[in-house]
């Protein structure tokens, strides 16, 4: 959970606001099968309103937005490392 991640980072003297982070809301395809899934705007409000990190809806089975999510976290990580090294 995000709370556990936050606690672990605090123990390491790091902030969840200073690490590369991306949200991926997976299994959005279940909506079409009649399976209740929280709307993305609610997920964003509940999970990302304070962090304000990039987020993506995704379908792992088809790969929808999976490469985009990966590219974003890679680029964010590279930029974070570059900032720390400069």
PDB file of N, CA, C and O in Angstrom:
ATOM      1  N   UNK A   1       0.828  -1.186   0.000  1.00  0.00           N
ATOM      2  CA  UNK A   1       0.000   0.000   0.000  1.00  0.00           C
ATOM      3  C   UNK A   1       0.874   1.252   0.000  1.00  0.00           C
ATOM      4  O   UNK A   1       2.057   1.198   0.338  1.00  0.00           O
ATOM      5  N   UNK A   2       0.286   2.356  -0.377  1.00  0.00           N
ATOM      6  CA  UNK A   2       1.028   3.621  -0.362  1.00  0.00           C
ATOM      7  C   UNK A   2       1.440   4.016   1.050  1.00  0.00           C
ATOM      8  O   UNK A   2       2.513   4.583   1.254  1.00  0.00           O
ATOM      9  N   UNK A   3       0.592   3.718   2.016  1.00  0.00           N
ATOM     10  CA  UNK A   3       0.944   4.038   3.405  1.00  0.00           C
ATOM     11  C   UNK A   3       2.169   3.255   3.852  1.00  0.00           C
ATOM     12  O   UNK A   3       3.049   3.804   4.516  1.00  0.00           O
ATOM     13  N   UNK A   4       2.231   1.987   3.496  1.00  0.00           N
ATOM     14  CA  UNK A   4       3.388   1.167   3.864  1.00  0.00           C
ATOM     15  C   UNK A   4       4.646   1.655   3.151  1.00  0.00           C
ATOM     16  O   UNK A   4       5.720   1.709   3.750  1.00  0.00           O
ATOM     17  N   UNK A   5       4.515   2.010   1.873  1.00  0.00           N
ATOM     18  CA  UNK A   5       5.647   2.569   1.132  1.00  0.00           C
ATOM     19  C   UNK A   5       6.144   3.833   1.823  1.00  0.00           C
ATOM     20  O   UNK A   5       7.346   4.009   2.020  1.00  0.00           O
ATOM     21  N   UNK A   6       5.220   4.703   2.187  1.00  0.00           N
ATOM     22  CA  UNK A   6       5.582   5.944   2.882  1.00  0.00           C
ATOM     23  C   UNK A   6       6.333   5.643   4.178  1.00  0.00           C
ATOM     24  O   UNK A   6       7.370   6.249   4.448  1.00  0.00           O
ATOM     25  N   UNK A   7       5.821   4.719   4.975  1.00  0.00           N
ATOM     26  CA  UNK A   7       6.469   4.360   6.242  1.00  0.00           C
ATOM     27  C   UNK A   7       7.862   3.784   6.013  1.00  0.00           C
ATOM     28  O   UNK A   7       8.800   4.119   6.737  1.00  0.00           O
ATOM     29  N   UNK A   8       8.001   2.926   5.016  1.00  0.00           N
ATOM     30  CA  UNK A   8       9.312   2.349   4.710  1.00  0.00           C
ATOM     31  C   UNK A   8      10.299   3.426   4.278  1.00  0.00           C
ATOM     32  O   UNK A   8      11.466   3.397   4.668  1.00  0.00           O
ATOM     33  N   UNK A   9       9.835   4.365   3.479  1.00  0.00           N
ATOM     34  CA  UNK A   9      10.710   5.448   3.031  1.00  0.00           C
ATOM     35  C   UNK A   9      11.117   6.350   4.189  1.00  0.00           C
ATOM     36  O   UNK A   9      12.266   6.783   4.263  1.00  0.00           O
ATOM     37  N   UNK A  10      10.190   6.633   5.086  1.00  0.00           N
ATOM     38  CA  UNK A  10      10.511   7.443   6.269  1.00  0.00           C
ATOM     39  C   UNK A  10      11.602   6.751   7.083  1.00  0.00           C
ATOM     40  O   UNK A  10      12.526   7.407   7.564  1.00  0.00           O
ATOM     41  N   UNK A  11      11.502   5.442   7.239  1.00  0.00           N
ATOM     42  CA  UNK A  11      12.520   4.688   7.978  1.00  0.00           C
ATOM     43  C   UNK A  11      13.887   4.797   7.311  1.00  0.00           C
ATOM     44  O   UNK A  11      14.920   4.697   7.972  1.00  0.00           O
ATOM     45  N   UNK A  12      13.883   5.004   5.994  1.00  0.00           N
ATOM     46  CA  UNK A  12      15.134   5.169   5.240  1.00  0.00           C
ATOM     47  C   UNK A  12      15.519   6.639   5.084  1.00  0.00           C
ATOM     48  O   UNK A  12      16.445   6.976   4.346  1.00  0.00           O
ATOM     49  N   UNK A  13      14.796   7.507   5.790  1.00  0.00           N
ATOM     50  CA  UNK A  13      15.013   8.956   5.726  1.00  0.00           C
ATOM     51  C   UNK A  13      14.852   9.498   4.304  1.00  0.00           C
ATOM     52  O   UNK A  13      15.631  10.334   3.846  1.00  0.00           O
ATOM     53  N   UNK A  14      13.844   9.008   3.637  1.00  0.00           N
ATOM     54  CA  UNK A  14      13.515   9.439   2.272  1.00  0.00           C
ATOM     55  C   UNK A  14      12.051   9.850   2.252  1.00  0.00           C
ATOM     56  O   UNK A  14      11.262   9.440   3.103  1.00  0.00           O
ATOM     57  N   UNK A  15      11.705  10.664   1.270  1.00  0.00           N
ATOM     58  CA  UNK A  15      10.330  11.146   1.151  1.00  0.00           C
ATOM     59  C   UNK A  15       9.661  10.552  -0.080  1.00  0.00           C
ATOM     60  O   UNK A  15      10.267  10.454  -1.148  1.00  0.00           O
ATOM     61  N   UNK A  16       8.414  10.161   0.083  1.00  0.00           N
ATOM     62  CA  UNK A  16       7.642   9.644  -1.046  1.00  0.00           C
ATOM     63  C   UNK A  16       7.473  10.723  -2.123  1.00  0.00           C
ATOM     64  O   UNK A  16       7.209  10.413  -3.284  1.00  0.00           O
ATOM     65  N   UNK A  17       7.627  11.980  -1.729  1.00  0.00           N
ATOM     66  CA  UNK A  17       7.490  13.094  -2.667  1.00  0.00           C
ATOM     67  C   UNK A  17       8.763  13.352  -3.465  1.00  0.00           C
ATOM     68  O   UNK A  17       8.757  14.165  -4.389  1.00  0.00           O
ATOM     69  N   UNK A  18       9.857  12.669  -3.121  1.00  0.00           N
ATOM     70  CA  UNK A  18      11.125  12.905  -3.814  1.00  0.00           C
ATOM     71  C   UNK A  18      11.630  11.692  -4.591  1.00  0.00           C
ATOM     72  O   UNK A  18      12.753  11.705  -5.096  1.00  0.00           O
ATOM     73  N   UNK A  19      10.825  10.663  -4.689  1.00  0.00           N
ATOM     74  CA  UNK A  19      11.256   9.490  -5.452  1.00  0.00           C
ATOM     75  C   UNK A  19      10.460   9.412  -6.755  1.00  0.00           C
ATOM     76  O   UNK A  19       9.336   9.907  -6.824  1.00  0.00           O
ATOM     77  N   UNK A  20      11.034   8.798  -7.780  1.00  0.00           N
ATOM     78  CA  UNK A  20      10.260   8.582  -9.009  1.00  0.00           C
ATOM     79  C   UNK A  20       9.092   7.641  -8.710  1.00  0.00           C
ATOM     80  O   UNK A  20       9.264   6.588  -8.096  1.00  0.00           O
ATOM     81  N   UNK A  21       7.923   8.037  -9.149  1.00  0.00           N
ATOM     82  CA  UNK A  21       6.733   7.247  -8.861  1.00  0.00           C
ATOM     83  C   UNK A  21       5.715   7.466  -9.967  1.00  0.00           C
ATOM     84  O   UNK A  21       5.528   8.587 -10.441  1.00  0.00           O
ATOM     85  N   UNK A  22       5.067   6.398 -10.368  1.00  0.00           N
ATOM     86  CA  UNK A  22       4.012   6.441 -11.381  1.00  0.00           C
ATOM     87  C   UNK A  22       2.879   5.546 -10.890  1.00  0.00           C
ATOM     88  O   UNK A  22       3.122   4.474 -10.336  1.00  0.00           O
ATOM     89  N   UNK A  23       1.660   5.985 -11.094  1.00  0.00           N
ATOM     90  CA  UNK A  23       0.492   5.166 -10.758  1.00  0.00           C
ATOM     91  C   UNK A  23       0.000   4.462 -12.020  1.00  0.00           C
ATOM     92  O   UNK A  23      -0.089   5.068 -13.088  1.00  0.00           O
ATOM     93  N   UNK A  24      -0.317   3.184 -11.884  1.00  0.00           N
ATOM     94  CA  UNK A  24      -0.935   2.447 -12.986  1.00  0.00           C
ATOM     95  C   UNK A  24      -2.214   1.807 -12.455  1.00  0.00           C
ATOM     96  O   UNK A  24      -2.182   0.956 -11.566  1.00  0.00           O
ATOM     97  N   UNK A  25      -3.324   2.234 -13.016  1.00  0.00           N
ATOM     98  CA  UNK A  25      -4.621   1.687 -12.636  1.00  0.00           C
ATOM     99  C   UNK A  25      -4.945   0.571 -13.616  1.00  0.00           C
ATOM    100  O   UNK A  25      -5.404   0.817 -14.732  1.00  0.00           O
ATOM    101  N   UNK A  26      -4.701  -0.652 -13.185  1.00  0.00           N
ATOM    102  CA  UNK A  26      -4.806  -1.822 -14.049  1.00  0.00           C
ATOM    103  C   UNK A  26      -6.221  -2.413 -13.995  1.00  0.00           C
ATOM    104  O   UNK A  26      -7.028  -2.078 -13.128  1.00  0.00           O
ATOM    105  N   UNK A  27      -6.480  -3.281 -14.931  1.00  0.00           N
ATOM    106  CA  UNK A  27      -7.729  -4.055 -15.021  1.00  0.00           C
ATOM    107  C   UNK A  27      -8.944  -3.200 -15.376  1.00  0.00           C
ATOM    108  O   UNK A  27     -10.067  -3.537 -15.001  1.00  0.00           O
ATOM    109  N   UNK A  28      -8.731  -2.106 -16.089  1.00  0.00           N
ATOM    110  CA  UNK A  28      -9.875  -1.277 -16.472  1.00  0.00           C
ATOM    111  C   UNK A  28     -10.791  -2.000 -17.451  1.00  0.00           C
ATOM    112  O   UNK A  28     -11.941  -1.601 -17.640  1.00  0.00           O
ATOM    113  N   UNK A  29     -10.283  -3.066 -18.077  1.00  0.00           N
ATOM    114  CA  UNK A  29     -11.101  -3.848 -19.005  1.00  0.00           C
ATOM    115  C   UNK A  29     -12.230  -4.598 -18.293  1.00  0.00           C
ATOM    116  O   UNK A  29     -13.194  -5.016 -18.935  1.00  0.00           O
ATOM    117  N   UNK A  30     -12.120  -4.770 -16.996  1.00  0.00           N
ATOM    118  CA  UNK A  30     -13.157  -5.495 -16.256  1.00  0.00           C
ATOM    119  C   UNK A  30     -14.489  -4.756 -16.268  1.00  0.00           C
ATOM    120  O   UNK A  30     -15.543  -5.368 -16.095  1.00  0.00           O
ATOM    121  N   UNK A  31     -14.444  -3.443 -16.471  1.00  0.00           N
ATOM    122  CA  UNK A  31     -15.687  -2.661 -16.541  1.00  0.00           C
ATOM    123  C   UNK A  31     -16.598  -3.189 -17.644  1.00  0.00           C
ATOM    124  O   UNK A  31     -17.815  -3.266 -17.475  1.00  0.00           O
ATOM    125  N   UNK A  32     -15.995  -3.552 -18.777  1.00  0.00           N
ATOM    126  CA  UNK A  32     -16.774  -4.036 -19.921  1.00  0.00           C
ATOM    127  C   UNK A  32     -17.382  -5.407 -19.656  1.00  0.00           C
ATOM    128  O   UNK A  32     -18.315  -5.818 -20.346  1.00  0.00           O
ATOM    129  N   UNK A  33     -16.862  -6.108 -18.669  1.00  0.00           N
ATOM    130  CA  UNK A  33     -17.381  -7.429 -18.314  1.00  0.00           C
ATOM    131  C   UNK A  33     -18.406  -7.339 -17.180  1.00  0.00           C
ATOM    132  O   UNK A  33     -18.857  -8.357 -16.655  1.00  0.00           O
ATOM    133  N   UNK A  34     -18.762  -6.125 -16.818  1.00  0.00           N
ATOM    134  CA  UNK A  34     -19.755  -5.935 -15.763  1.00  0.00           C
ATOM    135  C   UNK A  34     -19.216  -6.078 -14.357  1.00  0.00           C
ATOM    136  O   UNK A  34     -19.983  -6.124 -13.395  1.00  0.00           O
ATOM    137  N   UNK A  35     -17.908  -6.150 -14.233  1.00  0.00           N
ATOM    138  CA  UNK A  35     -17.292  -6.264 -12.911  1.00  0.00           C
ATOM    139  C   UNK A  35     -17.064  -4.852 -12.376  1.00  0.00           C
ATOM    140  O   UNK A  35     -16.438  -4.034 -13.051  1.00  0.00           O
ATOM    141  N   UNK A  36     -17.556  -4.556 -11.187  1.00  0.00           N
ATOM    142  CA  UNK A  36     -17.410  -3.199 -10.660  1.00  0.00           C
ATOM    143  C   UNK A  36     -15.937  -2.831 -10.439  1.00  0.00           C
ATOM    144  O   UNK A  36     -15.189  -3.548  -9.775  1.00  0.00           O
ATOM    145  N   UNK A  37     -15.561  -1.718 -11.003  1.00  0.00           N
ATOM    146  CA  UNK A  37     -14.212  -1.177 -10.850  1.00  0.00           C
ATOM    147  C   UNK A  37     -14.370   0.302 -10.508  1.00  0.00           C
ATOM    148  O   UNK A  37     -15.170   1.005 -11.124  1.00  0.00           O
ATOM    149  N   UNK A  38     -13.616   0.764  -9.539  1.00  0.00           N
ATOM    150  CA  UNK A  38     -13.705   2.180  -9.191  1.00  0.00           C
ATOM    151  C   UNK A  38     -13.328   3.037 -10.391  1.00  0.00           C
ATOM    152  O   UNK A  38     -12.369   2.721 -11.096  1.00  0.00           O
ATOM    153  N   UNK A  39     -14.056   4.105 -10.633  1.00  0.00           N
ATOM    154  CA  UNK A  39     -13.697   5.010 -11.726  1.00  0.00           C
ATOM    155  C   UNK A  39     -12.325   5.642 -11.478  1.00  0.00           C
ATOM    156  O   UNK A  39     -11.918   5.854 -10.335  1.00  0.00           O
ATOM    157  N   UNK A  40     -11.635   5.933 -12.560  1.00  0.00           N
ATOM    158  CA  UNK A  40     -10.288   6.482 -12.457  1.00  0.00           C
ATOM    159  C   UNK A  40     -10.262   7.793 -11.686  1.00  0.00           C
ATOM    160  O   UNK A  40      -9.319   8.049 -10.938  1.00  0.00           O
ATOM    161  N   UNK A  41     -11.282   8.625 -11.855  1.00  0.00           N
ATOM    162  CA  UNK A  41     -11.268   9.905 -11.132  1.00  0.00           C
ATOM    163  C   UNK A  41     -11.325   9.697  -9.615  1.00  0.00           C
ATOM    164  O   UNK A  41     -10.763  10.495  -8.865  1.00  0.00           O
ATOM    165  N   UNK A  42     -11.985   8.653  -9.164  1.00  0.00           N
ATOM    166  CA  UNK A  42     -12.009   8.348  -7.726  1.00  0.00           C
ATOM    167  C   UNK A  42     -10.652   7.806  -7.279  1.00  0.00           C
ATOM    168  O   UNK A  42     -10.151   8.184  -6.220  1.00  0.00           O
ATOM    169  N   UNK A  43     -10.060   6.925  -8.080  1.00  0.00           N
ATOM    170  CA  UNK A  43      -8.722   6.419  -7.766  1.00  0.00           C
ATOM    171  C   UNK A  43      -7.723   7.568  -7.691  1.00  0.00           C
ATOM    172  O   UNK A  43      -6.900   7.633  -6.777  1.00  0.00           O
ATOM    173  N   UNK A  44      -7.807   8.470  -8.659  1.00  0.00           N
ATOM    174  CA  UNK A  44      -6.913   9.635  -8.669  1.00  0.00           C
ATOM    175  C   UNK A  44      -7.101  10.466  -7.404  1.00  0.00           C
ATOM    176  O   UNK A  44      -6.125  10.871  -6.773  1.00  0.00           O
ATOM    177  N   UNK A  45      -8.340  10.717  -7.040  1.00  0.00           N
ATOM    178  CA  UNK A  45      -8.611  11.519  -5.845  1.00  0.00           C
ATOM    179  C   UNK A  45      -8.093  10.826  -4.591  1.00  0.00           C
ATOM    180  O   UNK A  45      -7.457  11.455  -3.746  1.00  0.00           O
ATOM    181  N   UNK A  46      -8.363   9.540  -4.475  1.00  0.00           N
ATOM    182  CA  UNK A  46      -7.996   8.804  -3.264  1.00  0.00           C
ATOM    183  C   UNK A  46      -6.501   8.502  -3.169  1.00  0.00           C
ATOM    184  O   UNK A  46      -5.938   8.522  -2.074  1.00  0.00           O
ATOM    185  N   UNK A  47      -5.856   8.225  -4.293  1.00  0.00           N
ATOM    186  CA  UNK A  47      -4.470   7.759  -4.267  1.00  0.00           C
ATOM    187  C   UNK A  47      -3.445   8.784  -4.732  1.00  0.00           C
ATOM    188  O   UNK A  47      -2.274   8.698  -4.363  1.00  0.00           O
ATOM    189  N   UNK A  48      -3.871   9.751  -5.536  1.00  0.00           N
ATOM    190  CA  UNK A  48      -2.884  10.592  -6.198  1.00  0.00           C
ATOM    191  C   UNK A  48      -3.126  12.087  -6.014  1.00  0.00           C
ATOM    192  O   UNK A  48      -2.428  12.895  -6.626  1.00  0.00           O
ATOM    193  N   UNK A  49      -4.078  12.470  -5.202  1.00  0.00           N
ATOM    194  CA  UNK A  49      -4.372  13.903  -5.066  1.00  0.00           C
ATOM    195  C   UNK A  49      -3.248  14.668  -4.367  1.00  0.00           C
ATOM    196  O   UNK A  49      -3.039  15.847  -4.651  1.00  0.00           O
ATOM    197  N   UNK A  50      -2.533  14.024  -3.472  1.00  0.00           N
ATOM    198  CA  UNK A  50      -1.406  14.685  -2.800  1.00  0.00           C
ATOM    199  C   UNK A  50      -0.100  14.483  -3.561  1.00  0.00           C
ATOM    200  O   UNK A  50       0.701  15.409  -3.681  1.00  0.00           O
ATOM    201  N   UNK A  51       0.113  13.284  -4.070  1.00  0.00           N
ATOM    202  CA  UNK A  51       1.368  12.986  -4.767  1.00  0.00           C
ATOM    203  C   UNK A  51       1.458  13.686  -6.120  1.00  0.00           C
ATOM    204  O   UNK A  51       2.511  14.203  -6.493  1.00  0.00           O
ATOM    205  N   UNK A  52       0.358  13.696  -6.842  1.00  0.00           N
ATOM    206  CA  UNK A  52       0.286  14.306  -8.170  1.00  0.00           C
ATOM    207  C   UNK A  52       1.365  13.764  -9.118  1.00  0.00           C
ATOM    208  O   UNK A  52       2.038  14.521  -9.817  1.00  0.00           O
ATOM    209  N   UNK A  53       1.508  12.436  -9.119  1.00  0.00           N
ATOM    210  CA  UNK A  53       2.460  11.788 -10.020  1.00  0.00           C
ATOM    211  C   UNK A  53       1.741  11.380 -11.301  1.00  0.00           C
ATOM    212  O   UNK A  53       0.512  11.300 -11.317  1.00  0.00           O
ATOM    213  N   UNK A  54       2.485  11.121 -12.373  1.00  0.00           N
ATOM    214  CA  UNK A  54       1.839  10.658 -13.602  1.00  0.00           C
ATOM    215  C   UNK A  54       1.061   9.372 -13.340  1.00  0.00           C
ATOM    216  O   UNK A  54       1.470   8.536 -12.535  1.00  0.00           O
ATOM    217  N   UNK A  55      -0.059   9.230 -14.028  1.00  0.00           N
ATOM    218  CA  UNK A  55      -0.872   8.025 -13.838  1.00  0.00           C
ATOM    219  C   UNK A  55      -1.415   7.553 -15.177  1.00  0.00           C
ATOM    220  O   UNK A  55      -1.600   8.334 -16.110  1.00  0.00           O
ATOM    221  N   UNK A  56      -1.662   6.259 -15.240  1.00  0.00           N
ATOM    222  CA  UNK A  56      -2.124   5.632 -16.470  1.00  0.00           C
ATOM    223  C   UNK A  56      -3.181   4.585 -16.150  1.00  0.00           C
ATOM    224  O   UNK A  56      -3.029   3.811 -15.205  1.00  0.00           O
ATOM    225  N   UNK A  57      -4.247   4.563 -16.934  1.00  0.00           N
ATOM    226  CA  UNK A  57      -5.140   3.408 -16.931  1.00  0.00           C
ATOM    227  C   UNK A  57      -4.433   2.344 -17.756  1.00  0.00           C
ATOM    228  O   UNK A  57      -3.726   2.672 -18.709  1.00  0.00           O
ATOM    229  N   UNK A  58      -4.612   1.073 -17.405  1.00  0.00           N
ATOM    230  CA  UNK A  58      -3.900   0.027 -18.132  1.00  0.00           C
ATOM    231  C   UNK A  58      -4.695  -1.272 -18.167  1.00  0.00           C
ATOM    232  O   UNK A  58      -5.572  -1.528 -17.343  1.00  0.00           O
ATOM    233  N   UNK A  59      -4.341  -2.078 -19.166  1.00  0.00           N
ATOM    234  CA  UNK A  59      -4.858  -3.439 -19.286  1.00  0.00           C
ATOM    235  C   UNK A  59      -3.642  -4.326 -19.541  1.00  0.00           C
ATOM    236  O   UNK A  59      -3.115  -4.363 -20.653  1.00  0.00           O
ATOM    237  N   UNK A  60      -3.207  -5.028 -18.524  1.00  0.00           N
ATOM    238  CA  UNK A  60      -1.998  -5.839 -18.640  1.00  0.00           C
ATOM    239  C   UNK A  60      -2.148  -6.951 -19.676  1.00  0.00           C
ATOM    240  O   UNK A  60      -1.198  -7.256 -20.398  1.00  0.00           O
ATOM    241  N   UNK A  61      -3.328  -7.558 -19.756  1.00  0.00           N
ATOM    242  CA  UNK A  61      -3.533  -8.667 -20.693  1.00  0.00           C
ATOM    243  C   UNK A  61      -3.293  -8.271 -22.139  1.00  0.00           C
ATOM    244  O   UNK A  61      -2.773  -9.060 -22.929  1.00  0.00           O
ATOM    245  N   UNK A  62      -3.675  -7.039 -22.487  1.00  0.00           N
ATOM    246  CA  UNK A  62      -3.500  -6.575 -23.868  1.00  0.00           C
ATOM    247  C   UNK A  62      -2.275  -5.690 -24.025  1.00  0.00           C
ATOM    248  O   UNK A  62      -1.849  -5.404 -25.143  1.00  0.00           O
ATOM    249  N   UNK A  63      -1.714  -5.261 -22.916  1.00  0.00           N
ATOM    250  CA  UNK A  63      -0.570  -4.361 -22.961  1.00  0.00           C
ATOM    251  C   UNK A  63      -0.941  -2.895 -23.078  1.00  0.00           C
ATOM    252  O   UNK A  63      -0.068  -2.038 -23.210  1.00  0.00           O
ATOM    253  N   UNK A  64      -2.243  -2.603 -23.031  1.00  0.00           N
ATOM    254  CA  UNK A  64      -2.682  -1.214 -23.154  1.00  0.00           C
ATOM    255  C   UNK A  64      -2.050  -0.346 -22.064  1.00  0.00           C
ATOM    256  O   UNK A  64      -2.247  -0.582 -20.872  1.00  0.00           O
ATOM    257  N   UNK A  65      -1.304   0.643 -22.486  1.00  0.00           N
ATOM    258  CA  UNK A  65      -0.624   1.625 -21.629  1.00  0.00           C
ATOM    259  C   UNK A  65       0.481   1.048 -20.749  1.00  0.00           C
ATOM    260  O   UNK A  65       1.046   1.771 -19.927  1.00  0.00           O
ATOM    261  N   UNK A  66       0.800  -0.223 -20.900  1.00  0.00           N
ATOM    262  CA  UNK A  66       1.893  -0.799 -20.115  1.00  0.00           C
ATOM    263  C   UNK A  66       3.238  -0.223 -20.563  1.00  0.00           C
ATOM    264  O   UNK A  66       4.023   0.194 -19.712  1.00  0.00           O
ATOM    265  N   UNK A  67       3.536  -0.182 -21.875  1.00  0.00           N
ATOM    266  CA  UNK A  67       4.812   0.428 -22.295  1.00  0.00           C
ATOM    267  C   UNK A  67       4.907   1.906 -21.913  1.00  0.00           C
ATOM    268  O   UNK A  67       5.979   2.384 -21.543  1.00  0.00           O
ATOM    269  N   UNK A  68       3.795   2.624 -22.003  1.00  0.00           N
ATOM    270  CA  UNK A  68       3.801   4.046 -21.648  1.00  0.00           C
ATOM    271  C   UNK A  68       4.132   4.244 -20.170  1.00  0.00           C
ATOM    272  O   UNK A  68       4.884   5.148 -19.804  1.00  0.00           O
ATOM    273  N   UNK A  69       3.557   3.385 -19.331  1.00  0.00           N
ATOM    274  CA  UNK A  69       3.844   3.460 -17.899  1.00  0.00           C
ATOM    275  C   UNK A  69       5.318   3.175 -17.644  1.00  0.00           C
ATOM    276  O   UNK A  69       5.970   3.885 -16.878  1.00  0.00           O
ATOM    277  N   UNK A  70       5.837   2.145 -18.281  1.00  0.00           N
ATOM    278  CA  UNK A  70       7.243   1.776 -18.117  1.00  0.00           C
ATOM    279  C   UNK A  70       8.162   2.893 -18.601  1.00  0.00           C
ATOM    280  O   UNK A  70       9.131   3.236 -17.924  1.00  0.00           O
ATOM    281  N   UNK A  71       7.865   3.458 -19.762  1.00  0.00           N
ATOM    282  CA  UNK A  71       8.685   4.563 -20.287  1.00  0.00           C
ATOM    283  C   UNK A  71       8.697   5.738 -19.318  1.00  0.00           C
ATOM    284  O   UNK A  71       9.740   6.356 -19.102  1.00  0.00           O
ATOM    285  N   UNK A  72       7.556   6.045 -18.741  1.00  0.00           N
ATOM    286  CA  UNK A  72       7.464   7.188 -17.825  1.00  0.00           C
ATOM    287  C   UNK A  72       8.273   6.958 -16.561  1.00  0.00           C
ATOM    288  O   UNK A  72       8.975   7.862 -16.109  1.00  0.00           O
ATOM    289  N   UNK A  73       8.191   5.758 -15.978  1.00  0.00           N
ATOM    290  CA  UNK A  73       8.949   5.525 -14.747  1.00  0.00           C
ATOM    291  C   UNK A  73      10.442   5.463 -15.045  1.00  0.00           C
ATOM    292  O   UNK A  73      11.253   5.893 -14.224  1.00  0.00           O
ATOM    293  N   UNK A  74      10.815   4.935 -16.206  1.00  0.00           N
ATOM    294  CA  UNK A  74      12.234   4.921 -16.581  1.00  0.00           C
ATOM    295  C   UNK A  74      12.747   6.344 -16.750  1.00  0.00           C
ATOM    296  O   UNK A  74      13.797   6.690 -16.210  1.00  0.00           O
ATOM    297  N   UNK A  75      12.020   7.172 -17.492  1.00  0.00           N
ATOM    298  CA  UNK A  75      12.484   8.550 -17.707  1.00  0.00           C
ATOM    299  C   UNK A  75      12.514   9.330 -16.391  1.00  0.00           C
ATOM    300  O   UNK A  75      13.429  10.122 -16.165  1.00  0.00           O
ATOM    301  N   UNK A  76      11.537   9.116 -15.532  1.00  0.00           N
ATOM    302  CA  UNK A  76      11.529   9.795 -14.230  1.00  0.00           C
ATOM    303  C   UNK A  76      12.709   9.352 -13.371  1.00  0.00           C
ATOM    304  O   UNK A  76      13.311  10.165 -12.669  1.00  0.00           O
ATOM    305  N   UNK A  77      13.034   8.074 -13.427  1.00  0.00           N
ATOM    306  CA  UNK A  77      14.164   7.549 -12.662  1.00  0.00           C
ATOM    307  C   UNK A  77      15.475   8.113 -13.180  1.00  0.00           C
ATOM    308  O   UNK A  77      16.328   8.520 -12.391  1.00  0.00           O
ATOM    309  N   UNK A  78      15.647   8.142 -14.493  1.00  0.00           N
ATOM    310  CA  UNK A  78      16.869   8.694 -15.088  1.00  0.00           C
ATOM    311  C   UNK A  78      17.025  10.165 -14.699  1.00  0.00           C
ATOM    312  O   UNK A  78      18.111  10.594 -14.312  1.00  0.00           O
ATOM    313  N   UNK A  79      15.946  10.932 -14.802  1.00  0.00           N
ATOM    314  CA  UNK A  79      16.014  12.352 -14.430  1.00  0.00           C
ATOM    315  C   UNK A  79      16.351  12.523 -12.951  1.00  0.00           C
ATOM    316  O   UNK A  79      17.109  13.423 -12.589  1.00  0.00           O
ATOM    317  N   UNK A  80      15.801  11.677 -12.105  1.00  0.00           N
ATOM    318  CA  UNK A  80      16.086  11.742 -10.676  1.00  0.00           C
ATOM    319  C   UNK A  80      17.564  11.459 -10.401  1.00  0.00           C
ATOM    320  O   UNK A  80      18.194  12.147  -9.597  1.00  0.00           O
ATOM    321  N   UNK A  81      18.102  10.466 -11.058  1.00  0.00           N
ATOM    322  CA  UNK A  81      19.523  10.127 -10.887  1.00  0.00           C
ATOM    323  C   UNK A  81      20.401  11.263 -11.391  1.00  0.00           C
ATOM    324  O   UNK A  81      21.387  11.620 -10.745  1.00  0.00           O
ATOM    325  N   UNK A  82      20.050  11.834 -12.540  1.00  0.00           N
ATOM    326  CA  UNK A  82      20.831  12.948 -13.081  1.00  0.00           C
ATOM    327  C   UNK A  82      20.836  14.136 -12.123  1.00  0.00           C
ATOM    328  O   UNK A  82      21.872  14.773 -11.934  1.00  0.00           O
ATOM    329  N   UNK A  83      19.692  14.439 -11.521  1.00  0.00           N
ATOM    330  CA  UNK A  83      19.625  15.546 -10.554  1.00  0.00           C
ATOM    331  C   UNK A  83      20.518  15.271  -9.346  1.00  0.00           C
ATOM    332  O   UNK A  83      21.194  16.171  -8.850  1.00  0.00           O
ATOM    333  N   UNK A  84      20.517  14.031  -8.880  1.00  0.00           N
ATOM    334  CA  UNK A  84      21.325  13.693  -7.708  1.00  0.00           C
ATOM    335  C   UNK A  84      22.818  13.735  -8.012  1.00  0.00           C
ATOM    336  O   UNK A  84      23.626  14.019  -7.128  1.00  0.00           O
ATOM    337  N   UNK A  85      23.186  13.455  -9.260  1.00  0.00           N
ATOM    338  CA  UNK A  85      24.596  13.436  -9.631  1.00  0.00           C
ATOM    339  C   UNK A  85      25.140  14.815  -9.993  1.00  0.00           C
ATOM    340  O   UNK A  85      26.354  15.017 -10.030  1.00  0.00           O
ATOM    341  N   UNK A  86      24.250  15.752 -10.257  1.00  0.00           N
ATOM    342  CA  UNK A  86      24.745  17.079 -10.676  1.00  0.00           C
ATOM    343  C   UNK A  86      24.837  18.060  -9.530  1.00  0.00           C
ATOM    344  O   UNK A  86      25.235  19.207  -9.731  1.00  0.00           O
TER     345      UNK A  86
END
